[in-house]
């Protein structure tokens, strides 16, 4: 199962599969680190967790104005 541990809230398409699809948020800072964690049960019933850090960068809009 996937979950978000830190950062601006992202939107999960699903959280209970081996791979995950996430819609990342727009961030107000130049960049922001979002931390996600996945937990799985191994064959012996133990729970294993791993974390992934993703850096989201602020979207930059460039306007082309040929009249300038």
C-alpha positions as CSV (number, residue, x, y, z in Angstrom):
1,X,0.0,0.0,0.0
2,X,1.3,3.4,-1.0
3,X,0.9,6.6,1.1
4,X,2.3,10.1,1.1
5,X,4.6,10.9,4.1
6,X,5.4,14.6,3.4
7,X,5.0,17.5,1.1
8,X,2.1,19.2,-0.7
9,X,-0.7,16.7,-1.1
10,X,-0.5,14.6,-4.3
11,X,-3.5,12.7,-5.8
12,X,-3.2,8.9,-6.0
13,X,-5.0,7.0,-8.8
14,X,-4.7,3.9,-6.6
15,X,-2.7,2.9,-3.5
16,X,-2.9,-0.8,-3.3
17,X,-0.9,-2.0,-6.3
18,X,2.8,-2.7,-6.9
19,X,3.1,0.3,-9.2
20,X,1.6,3.7,-8.5
21,X,0.2,6.5,-10.5
22,X,0.3,9.9,-8.8
23,X,-0.8,13.4,-10.0
24,X,1.7,15.7,-8.6
25,X,0.6,19.1,-7.2
26,X,1.7,22.6,-8.4
27,X,4.1,23.9,-5.8
28,X,4.5,27.5,-4.6
29,X,8.3,27.2,-4.0
30,X,10.9,26.8,-6.8
31,X,11.0,23.1,-5.9
32,X,9.6,20.8,-3.2
33,X,10.4,17.3,-2.1
34,X,7.5,14.9,-1.7
35,X,8.1,11.7,0.2
36,X,6.1,8.5,-0.6
37,X,6.2,5.2,1.2
38,X,5.1,1.7,0.1
39,X,4.5,-1.1,2.5
40,X,4.2,-4.8,1.4
41,X,3.9,-8.1,3.1
42,X,6.6,-10.7,2.2
43,X,6.1,-14.4,1.9
44,X,6.8,-14.8,5.7
45,X,4.1,-12.3,6.6
46,X,6.6,-9.6,7.6
47,X,5.8,-6.0,6.5
48,X,8.6,-4.3,4.5
49,X,8.5,-0.5,3.9
50,X,10.5,1.6,1.5
51,X,10.5,5.4,0.9
52,X,10.8,7.3,-2.3
53,X,11.6,11.0,-2.6
54,X,10.4,13.0,-5.6
55,X,11.4,16.6,-6.4
56,X,8.5,18.6,-7.9
57,X,9.7,21.8,-9.7
58,X,7.6,24.9,-10.1
59,X,6.0,25.3,-13.6
60,X,7.6,28.1,-15.6
61,X,5.4,29.8,-18.2
62,X,7.2,31.6,-21.0
63,X,5.2,34.0,-23.1
64,X,6.2,34.6,-26.6
65,X,5.2,38.1,-27.8
66,X,6.5,38.7,-31.3
67,X,5.4,42.4,-31.0
68,X,8.1,43.2,-28.4
